[in-house]
Amino acid sequence: MEGSIDLSFESVVGIKQLPSTEGRGWLASDLSQEDWTVKLNHTALEEIASMVNQLKRNPLPTLLLRPEQFEIPELSRAYQKAKDICDIGTGFAVIDQLPIDQYEIEDMVDVYWTLGYLMGQNVAQKWDGTMIYDVTDTGKKYGYGVRGSATNVELGFHTDNAFGISVPDYVGLMCKYPAKEGGLSRFCSLHTVHWRMEKKYPSELMRLYKPVYFDRQAEHDIGKEKTSFAPMFSWKDDKLRCRANSSLVRKGYQVGGIEMDAQLKDALDAIDEVSQSPDLWIEAPLSRGEVQYLNNHELGHYRSNFVDHDDPSKKRHLFRLWHRSSGGINYDG
């Protein structure tokens, strides 16, 4: 019909058929702890000691610190291994571990911040420019404008900042203290999720290649739209890119006052079902001093709800960094 809008899959997505991820992903049974663990040897620990001593003699604000200011060849090798694991291995790596009990926590945050640049440029994680984000229970209720990371609620299968204009390439977490109970991290390959969707829910998967509304969680300028509009699945340079967060899609339609189409409802139910299959998930709890990095385009992660320690000084507390390989360091990139 003249004047009608072409909403075919090819016109919206730019490809004639769905790409396949067959053979690209993994199952939990394929992996062991050695596949994601990067041990810091004695030389790497000596380099950390040298970094701390240098900063004691010549202090600088944390946000001005860069790897090239230090002699850290062994740490650079360890981080290159972690980055390779994120890019072509399991998709997540654990640095085991920073000597957090030997130094002031501020010293370890300085080291963590500096080494983060070896994964990619450190970028803002909130609209207000917050660069180092405290993942801890603030006591606020999860809802509009309150991220789940500021609560103790269960966080289902997701990628960080799925609603963002420039989604981070990597997410880093340094553990100051784990929870007394719960707060466990689980990971799954989004290639495997995609492959299962191909086999069981192909039409629903196709819907997730078309744009959907995400709740922006109030991370935007005053007066701007409360939702963003982007596909959950896409490809760039033959690499899968996924904005995974079915919860924020459902909230996006609620916040925007938009009626969700039946196909999308079915698609979200389908991906929730697939991603909850126990054989997809690897559980890798973070211990004090460990640092975790993940590929934020190809890996989904989950956090169980948790109970904090009775001692407030030992409540669950992680320091988060986001890294991007392109764009500006501001929140929208």
WOHUUR-V194266 format. One record per pair of residues at least 12 apart in sequence whose C-alpha atoms are under 8 Angstrom apart, sorted by the first residue. I is the first residue (numbers start at 1). GAP is how many residues later the second one is. If there is no record, write none. Layout:
# WOHUUR-V194266
i gap
I GAP
I GAP
This chain:
# WOHUUR-V194266
i gap
9 197
9 201
12 198
13 196
13 197
13 221
18 188
20 174
20 175
20 178
21 170
21 171
21 173
21 174
22 169
22 170
22 173
24 167
24 168
25 164
25 165
25 166
25 167
26 64
26 163
26 165
26 166
26 254
27 161
27 162
27 165
27 252
27 253
27 254
28 160
28 251
28 252
28 253
28 254
29 250
31 59
35 50
35 54
35 55
36 46
36 49
36 54
36 56
36 57
36 58
37 56
37 57
37 58
37 59
38 40
38 43
38 44
38 55
38 56
38 57
38 58
39 39
39 56
39 57
39 58
40 35
40 38
40 55
40 56
40 57
40 58
43 31
44 28
44 30
44 31
45 53
45 54
47 24
47 25
47 27
47 28
48 63
51 19
51 60
52 55
52 59
62 48
62 51
63 50
65 45
65 48
65 49
66 48
66 49
66 51
67 47
67 48
67 50
67 51
75 40
76 39
76 42
79 36
79 39
79 40
80 38
80 39
82 12
82 13
82 211
83 36
86 207
86 208
86 209
87 208
90 99
91 98
91 203
91 204
91 207
91 208
92 200
92 201
92 202
92 203
92 207
93 199
93 200
93 201
94 196
94 197
94 198
94 199
95 195
95 196
95 197
96 193
96 194
96 195
97 192
97 193
97 194
98 191
98 192
98 193
99 190
100 76
100 188
100 189
101 188
105 71
109 210
112 62
113 208
116 56
116 205
116 207
117 206
119 51
119 204
120 50
120 203
120 204
120 205
121 202
121 203
121 204
121 205
121 208
122 199
122 200
122 201
122 202
122 207
123 198
123 199
123 200
123 201
123 205
123 206
123 207
123 208
123 210
124 198
124 205
124 206
124 207
125 196
125 197
125 206
126 93
126 205
127 92
127 93
127 94
127 203
127 204
127 205
128 203
129 201
129 202
131 190
132 187
132 188
132 189
133 186
133 187
133 188
134 183
134 184
134 185
134 186
135 14
135 15
135 182
135 183
135 184
135 185
136 13
136 14
136 15
136 16
136 179
136 180
136 181
136 182
137 12
137 13
137 14
137 15
137 179
138 12
138 13
139 12
144 73
144 74
145 72
145 73
145 74
146 71
147 70
152 31
152 153
152 154
152 155
153 151
153 152
153 153
154 148
154 149
154 150
154 151
154 152
155 147
155 148
155 149
155 150
156 89
156 91
156 145
156 146
156 147
156 148
157 87
157 88
157 115
157 118
157 119
157 143
157 144
157 145
158 85
158 86
158 87
158 88
158 142
158 143
158 144
159 83
159 84
159 85
159 86
159 137
159 138
159 140
159 141
159 142
160 136
161 82
162 52
162 80
162 81
162 82
162 83
163 51
163 52
163 53
163 64
163 65
163 66
163 67
163 80
163 85
164 52
164 64
164 168
165 63
165 167
165 168
166 161
166 165
166 166
166 167
167 129
167 157
168 128
168 154
168 155
168 156
169 126
169 127
169 128
169 153
169 154
169 155
169 156
170 123
170 124
170 125
170 126
170 127
170 152
170 153
170 154
171 121
171 122
171 123
171 124
171 125
171 149
171 150
171 151
171 152
172 119
172 120
172 121
172 122
172 147
172 148
172 149
172 150
172 151
173 118
173 119
173 120
173 145
173 146
173 147
173 148
174 115
174 116
174 117
174 118
174 144
174 145
174 146
175 111
175 112
175 113
175 114
175 115
175 116
175 142
175 143
175 144
176 112
176 113
176 140
176 141
176 142
176 143
177 110
177 111
177 137
177 138
177 139
177 140
177 141
178 108
178 109
178 110
178 137
178 138
178 139
178 140
179 127
179 128
179 129
179 130
179 136
179 137
179 138
180 126
180 127
180 128
180 129
180 135
180 136
181 125
181 126
181 127
182 122
182 123
182 124
182 125
183 120
183 121
183 122
183 123
183 124
184 99
184 100
184 101
184 102
184 118
184 119
184 120
184 121
185 98
185 99
185 100
185 101
185 116
185 117
185 118
185 119
186 95
186 96
186 97
186 98
186 99
186 115
186 116
186 117
187 93
187 94
187 95
187 96
187 97
187 112
187 113
187 114
187 115
188 87
188 92
188 93
188 94
188 111
188 112
188 113
189 91
189 109
189 110
189 111
190 52
190 108
190 109
190 110
191 49
191 107
192 88
193 78
193 81
193 82
196 78
197 73
197 74
197 77
201 66
201 69
204 59
204 60
204 62
204 63
204 66
205 62
207 56
207 57
207 60
208 23
208 24
208 25
208 56
208 59
209 22
209 23
209 24
209 25
210 20
210 21
210 22
210 23
211 18
211 19
211 20
211 21
212 17
212 18
212 19
212 20
212 37
213 14
213 15
213 16
213 17
213 36
213 39
213 40
214 13
214 14
214 15
214 16
214 34
214 35
214 36
214 37
214 38
214 39
215 12
215 13
215 33
215 34
215 36
215 37
215 38
215 40
215 41
216 12
216 32
216 36
226 26
226 29
226 30
227 25
227 28
227 29
228 24
231 12
232 12
240 57
240 58
241 56
241 57
242 55
242 56
243 54
244 56
246 22
246 26
